[in-house]
């Protein structure tokens, strides 16, 4: 962003993982166009069980209104697919391992995400989605169908599962 390599002006929202220590990010807090969001409290490792409804509404809004969701092999990719937000997964260095696991391989096979294997590919992928936000839309729909069984009718699906 600082080097002007992105096709559009951008703001980066970094949502600190709930079990991470937000103090690790202190040195970045005054960078322009960077927003650090800590969903927990300083010094508290808030797990998802302790989260309230507001926590999940904020997360959903961040994903829904983002131009692109970038993460490392996270279930956030599924959330982004549900909300039809373009997804980039970072697979640089040791992070490549996660994309070979059985539970994430299926998601990658949908063609619903771009996999960035280098910083150059990350920049290229961001610029691609800035120009073509509908790119991989069908793949994102496949993620929802494959990993969520589609959306809606949850009680019917549960009843059918019990009956069968």
Buried (B, 14 or more C-beta within 10 A) or exposed (E): BEEEEEEEEEEEEEBBBBEEBBEEBEEEEEEEEBEBEBBBEEEEEBEEEEBEEEBEEBBEEBBBEBEBBBBEBBEBBBBBBBBBBBBBBBBEEEBEEBBEEEEBEEBBEBEBBBBBBEEEBBBBBBBBBBEEBEBBBEBBBBBBEBBEEEEEEEEEEEEEEEEE
